[in-house]
């Protein structure tokens, strides 16, 4: 993919280059809850039909990015808890 036809995934801190017509790389897109993914797709299709629709698309994108970030943060917190649990018997 040439850089002129790509952009970075919109997920926080992801620099993977993806086609312009995609919001996120597949790894991150799969983390978006299904109803929200449908809303992003629906508002993408109608985004050029007025300011209110464009704002709806922007709101859906913002919510999708926030949902992925929240899921990533939960996974990090769970991993830390698991790691702490592994060493709790050792008194560390």
N, C-alpha and C positions, 0 to 999 in steps of 0.2 A: 504494500500500500504506500503510495506516495504521500508525503506530508501535506500536500495541497488538498487531498481528499479525505483527510482524517482530522480528528481532534482527540484530546485526552478524555478518558472516561470521566464522567461527572461525579463519581463517588469520591468522597473525601480522601485525599492523598493517593489516588490511583493515577498513574501516568501512562497506563496502557493506551496505545493509539488504536482508535476504532473508526469505522466509517462515519461520515457526517450525519447519516440518517439514524444513527443509534444514539441513545442517551448514555448508556453504560456498557462496559464489557459484559460478557455473558456471566462471569463469576458474580459480579455485583447485581446485574439485572435479576438473576435468580433469587436474590435476597429480598427483592421488593415484594411485599404482600400482593397476592393476585388481584384483589379488588383495586388496589392502587395502581398496579401495572395496567389494568384495563382502563383506568381513568386517564393515565398518561397517554395511552394509545388513542383513546377517544378524543381527548382535547388536542392532541397533535393533529389529528385529521381535520379539525375544525378551526385551528388556530388563526387562519387568515381571514376569518369571517367576522372581524370586528374586535374592538379593544377588550370587551368583556370576555370573549372567548380566549383571546391571547392571555389575559390575566388568569383565566381558569387553567390554561396549560402551564403557565409559570408556577401557579400554586401547586399543581399536581407534581411537577418536576421537583419543586422544593420539598414537598412531602416525601417523595420517593427517595431523594438524597438523604433526608433526615431519617427515614426508616432504615436505610442501609447502615447509616452511621450508628444508629441505636442498636441494631442487631450486632454489628461488629463490636461495639462497646460491651454489650452483654456477654459475648463470647470471650472477650479478653478478661472480664471480671470473673466469669466461670472458670476459666483456665487458671487464673491466679488463686481462686479458692481451692481448686483441685490440687494445685502445687503446694499450697499451704497445708492442706490436709495430709498430703504425703509425708510431710516432714514434722507434723505436729507431735507424733509419737517420739520423735528424737529429741524433743525439747529445744529445737532451733528457732 
